[in-house]
Amino acid sequence: MTLNPQDIELAYQLFLGRKPSPAETNRMQSNQTTLAGVRRVFLTSQEFQQNGGFGPLPDKAGQTGKARTLIHLHIPKSAGSSLSRLLVKNTRPEQRLTLGNDGLAKLRKPPGQLKKLRFIFGHMSHGVADMLPQRCHYISVLRRPGPRLLSFYRYVGRTDHHPLYNIVTNQKMSFGDFLDYTFAHPAVRFEVDNGQIRRLAGNMRQAGLGRERQLLRLALHNVMAPNFTYGLTEHFKNFQTRLVRQGLLSEATPIRENAAPEPGKLDEALAGLNDGQREIYRGYIAWDSQLYSICRQVYFSGRTAREPLP
């Protein structure tokens, strides 16, 4: 995918913290630079390294250090439950709040009560911090899109309180059937159709369907912001160590609750898809795969990385 001028400007702002000159934009366009090429150029550039890579950055109030309220944006089937179990130890019950797909009504409280919160967590989308009067810091875990999608399907089939449980179990849906059903019903499609970029962009609405390119840009902008820390499910132990080092965790106690990807068989599930279902699957993971690829490279590129890029 050759980048247009808007993509090139976003890449410069993301990696180097500045806008490109007209000459730099023209050079990238004339070289037909791709997304993979941009990542390779910037992550190895002297300017990126001199700026400290993606090391510690000031928060939105212009100060470094731990933010006053931590918001765990839990992407389903990405080891989020394990992360919450770790983070909840740092707060008292009255200092934390669980949010979910039922909306943000719990945040409709006087500012004085909201300021007492130190930890907010649950299946929510980016933007919660805009509703709070205090400084906040997001934290989230990303997962490879293919395994996450299959894991989500399996989760629905064994969770009797999930809204799709009866439909999936009564119709004895295979993975392919599940893809067909969600594709035909936009109201239940958001979580499986590139759901990671949608949550990170703060857009889980039907109006976001067909706008995935814009959502990817916004998701990257949010994830790479100074008030966001992310990890990778496949490297959860490494992420836990980083959180302790950054002062977001007080200890590195191993907790295993959906912390690792469920046992494979993705290839087996994909082999059972027909041509139409394979096309749906590829579309469902296309933009999330770009997000994950970029974030994984950035995660292992900074001076704080202690684990080599596998």
Salt bridges, closest charged atoms under 4 A:
ASP7 OD2 - ARG213 NH2 2.42
ASP7 OD1 - ARG217 NH2 2.82
GLU9 OE2 - LYS19 NZ 3.98
GLU24 OE2 - ARG18 NH2 2.99
GLU47 OE2 - ARG18 NE 2.74
ASP59 OD2 - ARG135 NH1 2.56
GLU94 OE2 - ARG92 NE 2.74
ASP160 OD1 - HIS161 ND1 3.76
GLU191 OE2 - ARG148 NH1 3.85
GLU191 OE1 - ARG199 NH2 2.54
ASP193 OD2 - ARG189 NE 2.80
ASP193 OD2 - ARG198 NH2 3.48
GLU212 OE2 - ARG198 NH2 2.62
GLU251 OE2 - LYS89 NZ 3.83
GLU257 OE1 - ARG85 NH1 2.58
GLU262 OE2 - LYS77 NZ 3.76
GLU262 OE2 - ARG158 NH2 2.95
ASP275 OD1 - ARG278 NH1 3.25
GLU279 OE1 - ARG282 NH2 2.85
GLU307 OE2 - HIS235 ND1 2.83
